[in-house]
Amino acid sequence: MTKLAIYARYSCDKQNETSLEDQIRRCTELAQRHGLSVSKDLIYKDAAVSGTDKGDALREDYRRLREDWDAGKFDVLVVDEFSRLSRDGVEQAVLQKRLEKSRRVRLITADGVDTQDPDWQLRLGFQGLIAQQEIRKLSYRVDRGMVGQLERGYMIATPAFGYRLQRVFDDNQNHIGSRWVIHEENASIVRQVFDKRAKGESMHKIAAWLNQKGISCSRRGRDGQEAHWRPARVKNMLENAIYKGIFVWRGSSTYAKKMKELGDEVQSVEYPRPELRLVSDEVWTRCNNRSVCRSGYGGGRHALTGVLTCGCCGATLAVSAVKRCRSLYCPVCSDARSSLGATDRLTSTIAVAGVQFMLIQALERFISGPFLHAFRQSLRQRLTSDNSAEIEECAARVKKLKNAQERLSCMLADADADAEGDDETLQKRYKETRQQVIASQQQLAKLQAGAQVLDTATVEAQLQVDPRKLLSKLFDANVAPHELRTILARLFPMVVFEGKEGRYFSKFRVRFAPGVALGMASGTSCLTQQEVEARFTLQYIPLNKKEKPGYWVVQALEQPLPTPEAIQQQEECLEPA
């Protein structure tokens, strides 16, 4: 007796459960026309699951269908359309090969395919091409709709932790979009996470802290239960640009991985959302700075591990295991020289004690004299500046442009398809207005970010503090290595070992963050991301006397420390436009 099976599926883009019933009804009628009867045990159905490759793993009945196919449990398979089995081109080819290789199972579709017909492969090929084209069209339409919502100021994704969804309706109570609004309780947690990370805590410790406090994770586990915080989830939170007021379209790691597999470039787009900002740009950047993340925790037992980079290859310097006379070296250059015979590699070493002395001397030069005076002058000028009127004017301009964009969008939707000339004019005006909206939003975000850091109390505290107190913290025996690495990485975003000109003569290029220094010394937040750079030499003067082992000398090279005028000019360039 011939056994017949039916497979039905509706995808997540067609949220209609009656679709399954309709497919099964059409397949049953088709089977009856062929004189075949249907067994309820051989009806397979998957609800709200995509037929593309990413949905195959979720189709439980489809997997069961293939297993029963191999086990010989049915002789005829009936589907509404071949694309119901799969929309993925590779999987369709596998299915066709299976049908050609094993003629035991007959495939019948309601749209005219029957593997007993001599030209069934041709029909199936055409339908496969049509299905692939429909996928591309659907993807384009979905992307177009999402981008349109983002440009109109709405959000298209599930709210990140720290926000909640707010639906927006028009005057007729029609849903026109959704926005995110700050969830104050969870937003406070987000700020604490960033603060902990900025102070050098590892993601493992932060995740443990979140779980101990019983804070619910916004994601669910595979079993549908509430998920626990893991270091990877903490990392995703820290990397999310929405917390600094920017929504990144196509900025996920999943999208980047997909583009890499396809050999395409990642095409992400940023949409300013200043009303959703929870942390400053400086805090966000600090928490995502590679050097801070690398040297802030887990970088070995020594405080200098991962702090310096090689001036030849750019790799981070490692600390030797010899405790009696520890030194820093480049493992990449050393391996290249020993294994490849690369003579152009930097293989010099530098004593840890000398590097520590150089950094202390560099810090003393940076935080003293005319440089510090000029930097404080720039703070005083920022204290007296007020851009609230400019912010208000820019916000009003953004609102006006958004209203114009909404009107043009409605006019495009109602445009007569026959009026091609008018439609082109409207599209041009809409694109121009859209660009103006984006530019104005970006300007507003910069102004608001600038206003955010203009904290009077913070500025006053930094004007009064003596940053030389930081000298006592450098290489303090009571400071843990991971904490000291964090301090060094923040004070010196870049320390490059350029090599030696002699046995006792080394060169360094050092970049210093004065805003961080004043913030750390006063216990306040950093007010500027300005960095300055200088080059130093480190020389060891040996003494041929056992009771006097020698001493270190540090000098600034031809690139002097910036003048007050130069500092002032740099600071003005950092002011919001």
matplotlib code that plots the C-alpha trace (Angstrom):
import matplotlib.pyplot as plt

x = [0.0, 1.3, 2.0, 1.7, 3.3, 2.5, 4.8, 3.5, 5.3, 4.7, 7.6, 8.0, 7.4, 3.8, 2.4, -0.8, -1.5, -4.3, -1.7, -0.8, -4.4, -4.8, -1.6, -2.6, -6.1, -4.8, -2.3, -5.0, -7.3, -4.4, -3.6, -7.3, -7.3, -4.4, -6.3, -4.1, -5.1, -3.4, -2.2, -2.3, 1.0, 2.7, 1.7, 4.7, 4.4, 6.6, 5.1, 6.6, 10.0, 12.0, 12.8, 16.2, 19.5, 19.3, 15.9, 16.7, 18.1, 14.7, 12.6, 12.0, 9.4, 11.5, 14.3, 11.8, 10.6, 14.1, 14.7, 11.4, 12.3, 15.6, 13.8, 11.3, 8.2, 6.4, 6.4, 4.8, 5.6, 3.0, 3.7, 1.9, 5.1, 8.6, 9.9, 8.0, 10.6, 13.4, 14.1, 17.9, 19.5, 22.0, 19.3, 17.1, 19.9, 20.4, 16.7, 16.7, 19.7, 18.0, 14.9, 17.0, 19.2, 16.3, 13.3, 11.5, 9.8, 7.6, 7.2, 4.0, 3.4, 0.1, 1.7, 2.4, 5.6, 5.4, 8.7, 6.9, 6.8, 9.9, 10.5, 10.1, 13.7, 13.1, 10.0, 11.7, 14.7, 12.4, 10.5, 13.8, 15.0, 11.7, 11.9, 15.4, 14.2, 11.3, 13.8, 15.9, 12.8, 11.5, 15.0, 15.1, 11.6, 12.3, 15.6, 13.9, 11.2, 13.6, 15.9, 12.8, 11.7, 15.2, 15.4, 12.0, 13.4, 11.9, 13.6, 13.4, 14.9, 14.2, 15.3, 18.7, 19.2, 18.4, 15.6, 11.9, 9.7, 7.2, 4.7, 3.8, 0.3, -1.1, -4.3, -6.3, -4.7, -2.8, 0.6, 3.3, 6.4, 8.2, 10.7, 13.0, 12.8, 15.3, 14.4, 15.8, 16.4, 18.2, 20.0, 21.6, 22.9, 24.3, 26.2, 27.6, 28.8, 30.6, 32.1, 33.4, 34.9, 36.5, 38.2, 39.8, 37.4, 37.2, 34.1, 34.0, 33.8, 31.2, 29.1, 29.4, 28.3, 25.2, 24.2, 24.8, 22.5, 19.8, 19.6, 17.6, 19.3, 17.4, 18.0, 16.6, 18.4, 17.9, 15.4, 13.4, 14.3, 15.9, 19.6, 22.4, 25.0, 28.1, 31.3, 30.3, 27.0, 28.9, 31.2, 28.2, 26.8, 30.0, 30.4, 26.8, 27.1, 23.5, 24.7, 26.6, 23.5, 24.2, 22.2, 24.2, 22.3, 23.9, 26.6, 26.2, 29.0, 26.6, 26.1, 29.9, 30.5, 27.9, 29.5, 32.9, 31.7, 30.2, 33.4, 31.6, 32.4, 30.5, 28.1, 26.9, 25.1, 25.0, 21.8, 22.2, 19.9, 21.2, 18.1, 19.2, 22.7, 23.7, 27.5, 29.9, 32.0, 35.1, 33.8, 32.5, 35.8, 37.8, 35.8, 36.3, 39.9, 41.9, 44.9, 42.8, 41.0, 44.2, 46.2, 43.5, 43.1, 44.5, 47.6, 50.1, 51.5, 53.6, 52.2, 54.0, 52.8, 50.9, 51.5, 54.4, 54.4, 57.2, 58.3, 59.2, 56.1, 53.5, 53.2, 52.9, 56.1, 56.4, 58.1, 60.9, 60.5, 63.9, 63.0, 66.6, 66.9, 63.5, 63.4, 60.9, 61.2, 59.2, 58.3, 57.2, 60.4, 62.5, 60.6, 61.0, 64.7, 65.3, 63.1, 63.2, 66.5, 64.9, 67.7, 65.5, 63.5, 63.9, 65.4, 66.7, 65.6, 65.1, 65.2, 61.8, 63.4, 64.5, 61.0, 59.4, 61.8, 61.2, 57.4, 57.7, 59.9, 57.6, 54.6, 56.4, 57.3, 53.8, 52.0, 54.3, 55.3, 53.6, 51.8, 49.6, 49.0, 47.8, 45.6, 44.0, 43.4, 41.4, 39.3, 38.6, 37.4, 35.1, 33.7, 32.5, 31.1, 27.4, 26.0, 22.4, 21.0, 22.8, 21.5, 18.0, 18.3, 19.7, 17.0, 14.3, 15.9, 15.9, 12.2, 11.4, 13.3, 11.7, 8.3, 9.2, 10.5, 7.3, 5.2, 7.3, 7.1, 3.3, 3.3, 5.4, 3.1, 0.1, 1.8, 0.2, 2.2, 1.6, 3.1, 6.7, 8.2, 6.5, 7.5, 11.1, 11.0, 9.5, 12.1, 14.9, 13.4, 12.9, 16.6, 17.9, 15.7, 16.7, 20.4, 19.7, 18.0, 21.0, 23.5, 21.5, 21.0, 24.8, 25.4, 22.9, 24.6, 28.0, 26.5, 24.8, 27.9, 29.9, 27.3, 27.3, 31.0, 30.7, 30.1, 31.0, 31.9, 34.1, 35.9, 36.4, 37.8, 40.3, 41.4, 42.3, 43.9, 47.7, 48.2, 51.7, 50.0, 49.7, 53.5, 53.1, 50.7, 52.9, 54.5, 53.3, 53.9, 50.4, 48.7, 47.7, 49.3, 46.0, 45.0, 48.3, 48.1, 44.7, 46.2, 49.1, 47.0, 44.7, 47.5, 49.6, 47.4, 50.6, 54.1, 56.4, 59.8, 61.7, 64.9, 68.5, 71.3, 73.7, 73.9, 72.7, 70.8, 67.0, 64.4, 60.6, 57.6, 55.0, 51.4, 49.8, 46.1, 46.1, 42.3, 42.6, 45.4, 43.4, 40.3, 42.2, 44.0, 40.7, 38.5, 36.3, 35.5, 37.6, 36.5, 38.5, 39.9, 42.9, 46.2, 49.7, 52.8, 56.6, 59.7, 62.2, 65.6, 66.5, 70.2, 71.8, 75.0, 77.0, 79.5, 82.4, 81.9, 79.9, 78.6, 77.2, 75.5, 74.6, 71.7, 69.1, 68.8, 65.7, 65.7, 63.1, 64.1, 63.7, 60.0, 59.3, 56.3, 53.5, 53.4, 50.5, 49.4, 49.5, 47.5, 44.9, 44.6, 44.1, 41.5, 39.5, 39.5, 37.9, 35.0, 31.6, 30.9]
y = [0.0, 3.5, 5.7, 9.4, 12.2, 16.0, 18.8, 22.3, 25.4, 29.1, 31.5, 34.1, 36.8, 35.5, 35.3, 33.5, 30.1, 29.4, 29.1, 25.6, 24.5, 25.9, 24.1, 20.8, 21.1, 21.8, 18.9, 16.6, 17.5, 17.0, 13.5, 12.5, 13.6, 11.1, 8.4, 8.5, 8.6, 10.6, 9.3, 11.7, 10.2, 11.4, 15.0, 17.3, 21.0, 23.8, 27.1, 30.5, 29.3, 30.7, 28.4, 29.9, 28.3, 30.1, 28.7, 25.0, 24.3, 25.3, 23.1, 20.1, 18.5, 19.0, 17.1, 14.3, 14.3, 13.6, 10.9, 9.1, 9.6, 7.7, 5.1, 4.4, 5.3, 6.9, 6.6, 9.9, 13.5, 16.2, 19.9, 23.1, 24.6, 23.3, 26.4, 25.1, 22.4, 25.0, 28.4, 28.0, 27.3, 24.8, 22.8, 22.8, 21.3, 18.6, 17.8, 17.6, 15.3, 13.2, 12.9, 12.0, 9.5, 7.7, 7.3, 5.4, 8.7, 10.6, 14.4, 16.2, 19.9, 21.8, 24.2, 21.6, 19.6, 15.8, 13.8, 11.2, 13.8, 13.8, 17.6, 17.8, 19.0, 22.0, 23.0, 22.6, 24.7, 27.6, 27.5, 27.5, 30.6, 32.3, 31.4, 32.9, 36.1, 36.4, 36.1, 38.9, 41.1, 40.4, 41.2, 44.5, 45.5, 44.7, 46.7, 49.6, 49.7, 49.5, 52.2, 54.4, 54.0, 54.8, 57.9, 59.0, 58.8, 55.4, 52.2, 48.8, 46.4, 45.0, 47.5, 47.0, 46.6, 50.0, 50.9, 50.1, 50.1, 52.9, 52.5, 55.6, 56.1, 58.8, 60.8, 57.8, 55.5, 53.7, 52.3, 54.2, 53.2, 52.5, 54.4, 53.5, 55.4, 55.1, 52.7, 54.6, 51.6, 49.5, 52.6, 53.0, 49.4, 50.2, 53.2, 51.1, 48.5, 51.1, 52.6, 49.3, 48.5, 51.9, 51.3, 48.1, 45.3, 42.3, 41.2, 38.0, 40.0, 42.4, 39.4, 37.8, 41.1, 41.3, 37.7, 38.2, 41.3, 39.2, 41.6, 40.1, 39.7, 41.0, 37.8, 34.4, 31.1, 28.3, 26.7, 29.8, 30.5, 33.6, 33.7, 34.5, 37.2, 36.0, 37.8, 37.8, 39.5, 42.2, 42.7, 43.1, 45.7, 47.7, 47.6, 48.8, 52.3, 53.1, 53.9, 56.9, 57.9, 56.2, 53.4, 51.4, 49.8, 46.6, 46.9, 43.5, 40.9, 38.4, 40.8, 41.4, 37.6, 37.1, 39.8, 38.3, 34.9, 36.5, 38.5, 41.8, 44.9, 45.7, 48.6, 49.9, 53.2, 55.3, 57.1, 59.7, 59.1, 61.7, 61.3, 57.7, 58.6, 57.0, 57.5, 60.0, 59.4, 59.4, 56.6, 54.5, 54.9, 54.1, 50.9, 49.8, 51.0, 48.0, 49.0, 49.5, 46.2, 44.3, 45.8, 46.5, 42.9, 39.5, 40.7, 38.8, 39.3, 42.4, 45.9, 46.7, 43.6, 44.8, 48.5, 49.2, 48.4, 47.6, 50.4, 47.9, 45.6, 47.2, 44.1, 44.5, 44.0, 41.1, 40.9, 38.3, 35.6, 36.4, 38.0, 39.1, 41.6, 41.8, 43.3, 44.1, 42.5, 42.0, 38.3, 38.8, 40.3, 37.8, 34.8, 36.4, 36.8, 33.4, 31.4, 33.5, 35.2, 38.6, 41.0, 44.1, 43.2, 44.9, 42.5, 44.8, 44.6, 47.3, 46.9, 47.2, 49.5, 51.9, 52.0, 52.7, 55.5, 56.9, 56.9, 58.7, 61.4, 61.7, 62.2, 64.8, 66.8, 66.6, 67.7, 70.6, 74.0, 75.9, 72.9, 72.4, 76.1, 76.3, 73.2, 74.8, 78.0, 76.0, 74.6, 78.1, 79.1, 76.1, 76.9, 80.3, 79.1, 78.3, 76.6, 76.0, 78.5, 76.8, 73.4, 74.7, 76.3, 73.1, 70.9, 73.2, 72.9, 69.1, 69.0, 71.3, 69.1, 65.9, 67.4, 68.3, 64.8, 63.3, 65.5, 64.5, 60.8, 61.0, 62.9, 60.1, 57.5, 59.2, 60.2, 59.3, 56.5, 58.2, 61.5, 60.3, 63.8, 65.0, 61.7, 62.2, 65.7, 64.5, 61.8, 64.3, 66.7, 63.8, 62.6, 66.2, 66.7, 63.3, 64.2, 67.6, 65.7, 63.3, 66.2, 68.2, 65.2, 64.7, 68.3, 68.2, 65.1, 66.8, 69.9, 67.8, 65.7, 68.9, 70.2, 67.0, 67.3, 70.9, 70.1, 73.2, 71.2, 68.9, 71.8, 73.6, 70.4, 69.9, 73.5, 73.2, 69.7, 69.2, 66.4, 65.7, 63.5, 60.9, 60.4, 58.6, 56.1, 55.0, 51.7, 51.8, 48.4, 48.5, 48.8, 45.5, 44.9, 44.9, 48.2, 49.7, 48.6, 50.4, 53.6, 53.5, 52.6, 55.6, 58.1, 56.9, 55.7, 55.0, 54.1, 52.9, 51.5, 52.7, 50.8, 51.5, 53.5, 51.9, 49.4, 51.9, 54.4, 53.8, 55.9, 56.1, 57.8, 58.6, 59.9, 61.5, 62.2, 65.3, 65.2, 61.7, 62.9, 65.7, 63.5, 60.8, 63.2, 65.0, 61.8, 63.3, 62.3, 63.2, 66.4, 66.1, 63.3, 65.5, 63.7, 65.1, 63.3, 63.7, 61.6, 60.8, 59.1, 56.9, 56.5, 54.3, 55.6, 52.6, 53.1, 50.7, 50.5, 47.8, 50.2, 52.5, 50.4, 53.3, 55.6, 56.5, 59.8, 60.9, 63.7, 65.1, 64.8, 67.3, 67.3, 69.6, 69.6, 71.7, 75.4, 77.1, 78.5, 75.1, 73.6, 76.3, 75.7, 72.0, 72.5, 74.9, 72.3, 69.8, 72.2, 71.0, 72.5]
z = [0.0, -1.0, 2.0, 1.6, 3.6, 3.7, 4.7, 5.5, 6.7, 7.1, 7.6, 10.3, 7.7, 7.3, 10.8, 10.0, 11.6, 9.2, 6.5, 7.8, 7.6, 4.1, 2.9, 4.4, 2.9, -0.6, -0.3, 0.9, -2.0, -4.4, -3.0, -3.3, -7.0, -7.4, -5.6, -2.5, 1.1, 3.9, 7.2, 10.2, 11.5, 8.3, 8.4, 9.2, 9.9, 11.1, 12.3, 12.0, 10.9, 8.0, 5.1, 4.6, 5.8, 9.2, 9.9, 9.1, 12.5, 14.1, 11.8, 14.0, 11.8, 8.7, 10.4, 11.3, 7.7, 6.4, 9.0, 8.1, 4.4, 4.9, 7.0, 4.1, 6.0, 3.0, -0.8, -1.8, -0.5, -1.2, -0.5, -1.5, -3.1, -3.4, -1.5, 1.6, 1.9, 1.7, 0.3, 0.5, -2.8, -1.5, 0.4, -2.6, -4.7, -2.0, -2.1, -5.9, -5.9, -3.3, -5.5, -8.6, -6.8, -4.9, -7.2, -4.4, -3.1, -5.5, -5.0, -5.9, -5.5, -5.7, -8.2, -10.9, -10.1, -10.3, -10.3, -12.5, -15.3, -17.6, -17.3, -13.5, -13.0, -15.4, -13.5, -10.2, -11.4, -12.4, -9.2, -7.2, -9.1, -8.4, -4.7, -4.4, -6.1, -3.7, -0.8, -2.2, -2.8, 0.7, 2.2, 0.3, 1.4, 5.0, 5.0, 3.3, 5.9, 8.8, 7.4, 6.9, 10.5, 11.8, 9.6, 11.0, 14.6, 15.5, 16.7, 15.1, 17.6, 21.0, 23.6, 25.1, 28.8, 30.4, 28.1, 27.6, 24.5, 23.9, 21.0, 19.0, 17.5, 15.1, 15.7, 14.4, 16.9, 14.2, 15.2, 13.3, 15.1, 18.4, 20.5, 23.3, 26.6, 29.5, 32.2, 35.2, 37.5, 34.9, 33.5, 36.9, 36.7, 33.2, 34.6, 37.4, 35.0, 32.9, 36.1, 37.3, 34.0, 33.7, 37.1, 35.8, 37.0, 34.8, 32.9, 35.0, 38.2, 36.8, 35.6, 39.1, 40.7, 38.5, 39.3, 43.0, 43.0, 41.2, 38.3, 35.5, 32.1, 29.1, 27.1, 27.6, 27.6, 25.0, 27.3, 27.5, 31.1, 32.4, 31.4, 33.8, 33.2, 31.5, 30.6, 27.0, 27.8, 29.8, 26.8, 24.5, 26.8, 27.0, 23.2, 22.5, 21.1, 22.2, 25.7, 24.3, 22.3, 18.9, 17.3, 14.8, 12.0, 11.0, 13.6, 15.2, 15.3, 13.6, 10.6, 10.4, 10.4, 7.6, 5.5, 6.0, 4.9, 1.8, 1.1, 1.4, 3.5, 6.6, 5.8, 9.1, 9.5, 12.7, 13.8, 16.6, 19.6, 22.1, 24.3, 25.0, 26.2, 29.5, 29.7, 28.3, 25.2, 27.3, 29.6, 26.7, 24.8, 27.9, 28.5, 24.9, 24.4, 23.4, 25.4, 28.6, 28.1, 27.5, 30.3, 32.7, 33.9, 33.3, 31.6, 33.6, 37.1, 36.3, 36.1, 32.9, 30.9, 27.9, 28.5, 26.1, 22.4, 20.0, 17.7, 15.0, 14.6, 17.0, 19.2, 23.0, 25.0, 27.4, 30.8, 31.1, 33.7, 35.3, 38.6, 39.6, 36.6, 34.8, 31.4, 28.6, 25.1, 22.0, 21.6, 18.0, 16.8, 18.8, 17.2, 13.8, 14.2, 15.6, 13.2, 10.0, 10.4, 10.2, 10.9, 10.6, 13.8, 17.2, 19.6, 22.2, 25.8, 28.4, 32.1, 33.9, 36.5, 33.8, 32.2, 35.5, 36.1, 32.6, 33.1, 36.5, 34.9, 31.9, 34.1, 36.2, 33.0, 31.7, 34.8, 35.7, 34.3, 31.4, 30.0, 33.1, 33.3, 29.7, 30.3, 33.3, 31.4, 28.8, 31.7, 33.0, 29.6, 29.4, 32.8, 31.6, 28.3, 27.9, 24.8, 26.2, 23.7, 20.8, 21.9, 22.1, 18.6, 17.2, 18.8, 17.3, 13.9, 14.2, 15.1, 12.2, 9.7, 11.0, 10.5, 7.0, 6.4, 7.7, 5.4, 2.4, 3.3, 3.4, 0.0, -1.5, -0.2, -1.7, -5.0, -8.2, -9.9, -13.3, -12.2, -12.7, -12.8, -9.6, -7.9, -8.8, -7.4, -4.2, -3.8, -4.4, -1.8, 0.7, 0.3, 0.8, 3.9, 5.3, 5.0, 6.7, 9.6, 10.0, 10.0, 12.5, 14.8, 14.7, 15.5, 18.4, 19.8, 19.8, 21.5, 24.1, 24.7, 25.2, 27.6, 29.5, 30.5, 31.5, 35.2, 37.3, 40.4, 38.4, 36.7, 40.0, 41.6, 38.8, 38.9, 42.6, 42.7, 42.5, 40.0, 41.3, 43.9, 41.1, 41.3, 44.6, 43.1, 40.3, 41.1, 44.6, 46.2, 47.8, 44.4, 42.7, 39.3, 37.4, 39.0, 38.2, 34.6, 34.4, 35.8, 33.4, 30.4, 31.1, 31.8, 28.9, 26.0, 24.1, 25.2, 22.3, 22.8, 19.7, 20.4, 21.5, 20.1, 22.4, 25.3, 27.8, 25.6, 24.8, 23.1, 23.8, 22.3, 25.0, 24.7, 27.7, 28.6, 30.8, 31.3, 32.7, 35.0, 36.5, 36.8, 38.6, 41.0, 41.9, 41.9, 39.2, 35.6, 32.6, 30.8, 27.6, 25.5, 24.4, 24.2, 23.8, 22.7, 23.4, 22.9, 25.6, 26.0, 28.8, 29.7, 32.3, 33.8, 35.3, 38.1, 38.5, 42.2, 43.9, 46.5, 43.8, 41.1, 38.8, 38.0, 35.3, 33.3, 31.3, 28.8, 26.4, 22.7, 19.9, 20.1, 23.1, 25.3, 23.7, 24.4, 26.1, 22.7, 21.1, 23.9, 23.6, 19.9, 20.3, 23.0, 20.7, 18.0, 20.4, 21.2, 19.8, 16.4]

ax = plt.figure().add_subplot(projection="3d")
ax.plot(x, y, z, "-o")
ax.set_aspect("equal")
plt.show()
